[in-house]
Amino acid sequence: MAYEAGALDATLAAAAGEDPALFSELRQAFGESALRQLDLLRRSRCDANWQMSALRLKGLAASFHAEPLMLLADEALDGAPGDPSVMRRIQLYLDEFLAV
């Protein structure tokens, strides 16, 4: 799933106003927060930790209107804990997001 500019960037732009440095800082902070949740998903050793990390990732994505990431978090919630496929797709999304 490729990163799609849109609602996420619009949300960040609305928060940053006319300040491009703040926009960049908010964008970086979002990416770092999402990467932390992905790291917690990877280190989850039980169903409860997996569910909590996926819910936190979904909440972060929802608060910034990052719908593709919300859908990936839903896949994690609906799938088996430790699913490498969903973790790879989340990583790909974040890599593309941070590369822009």
C-alpha positions as CSV (number, residue, x, y, z in Angstrom):
1,M,0.0,0.0,0.0
2,A,1.6,3.2,-1.1
3,Y,1.6,6.4,0.8
4,E,-1.0,8.8,-0.6
5,A,-0.8,12.5,0.1
6,G,-4.1,14.0,1.0
7,A,-6.0,14.1,4.2
8,L,-2.9,13.5,6.3
9,D,-1.0,16.3,4.7
10,A,-4.1,18.6,4.8
11,T,-4.4,17.9,8.5
12,L,-0.7,18.7,9.1
13,A,-1.0,21.8,6.9
14,A,-4.0,23.0,8.9
15,A,-2.2,22.6,12.1
16,A,1.0,24.3,10.9
17,G,-0.6,27.2,9.1
18,E,1.9,29.1,7.0
19,D,4.9,27.7,8.9
20,P,6.7,25.2,6.7
21,A,9.2,24.4,9.5
22,L,6.3,23.4,11.8
23,F,4.7,21.4,9.0
24,S,8.0,19.5,8.6
25,E,8.3,19.0,12.3
26,L,4.8,17.7,12.7
27,R,5.2,15.4,9.8
28,Q,8.4,14.0,11.3
29,A,6.8,13.6,14.7
30,F,3.9,11.6,13.2
31,G,6.3,9.3,11.3
32,E,8.4,8.7,14.4
33,S,5.3,7.9,16.5
34,A,4.0,5.5,13.9
35,L,7.4,3.8,13.8
36,R,7.4,3.4,17.5
37,Q,4.1,1.6,17.4
38,L,5.3,-0.6,14.5
39,D,8.4,-1.5,16.7
40,L,6.0,-2.4,19.5
41,L,4.0,-4.6,17.1
42,R,7.2,-6.4,16.2
43,R,8.2,-7.0,19.8
44,S,4.7,-8.1,20.9
45,R,4.9,-11.5,22.6
46,C,1.3,-11.9,23.4
47,D,-2.1,-11.2,21.8
48,A,-2.8,-8.3,24.3
49,N,0.4,-6.5,23.4
50,W,-0.3,-6.9,19.7
51,Q,-3.8,-5.6,20.1
52,M,-2.7,-2.6,22.2
53,S,0.0,-1.6,19.7
54,A,-2.4,-2.0,16.7
55,L,-5.0,0.1,18.5
56,R,-2.5,2.8,19.3
57,L,-1.3,2.9,15.7
58,K,-4.9,3.1,14.5
59,G,-5.6,5.9,17.0
60,L,-2.6,7.9,15.8
61,A,-3.6,7.4,12.2
62,A,-7.2,8.4,12.9
63,S,-6.1,11.6,14.7
64,F,-4.2,12.7,11.6
65,H,-6.7,11.3,9.1
66,A,-4.2,8.9,7.6
67,E,-6.8,6.5,6.3
68,P,-4.4,4.0,4.5
69,L,-2.6,3.5,7.8
70,M,-5.9,3.1,9.7
71,L,-6.8,0.3,7.3
72,L,-3.4,-1.4,7.9
73,A,-3.9,-1.1,11.6
74,D,-7.4,-2.7,11.2
75,E,-5.7,-5.5,9.3
76,A,-3.4,-6.0,12.2
77,L,-6.3,-6.0,14.6
78,D,-8.2,-8.5,12.5
79,G,-5.3,-10.8,11.7
80,A,-3.0,-13.0,13.7
81,P,-0.6,-11.5,16.2
82,G,2.9,-11.3,14.7
83,D,1.6,-11.3,11.0
84,P,4.8,-10.4,9.1
85,S,2.8,-9.4,6.0
86,V,0.9,-6.6,7.7
87,M,4.0,-5.4,9.4
88,R,5.9,-5.2,6.1
89,R,3.0,-3.2,4.5
90,I,3.0,-0.8,7.5
91,Q,6.8,-0.4,7.2
92,L,6.5,0.2,3.4
93,Y,3.8,2.9,4.0
94,L,5.9,4.6,6.6
95,D,9.1,4.4,4.5
96,E,7.3,6.1,1.7
97,F,5.7,8.7,4.0
98,L,9.0,9.6,5.5
99,A,10.8,9.7,2.1
100,V,8.5,12.5,0.8
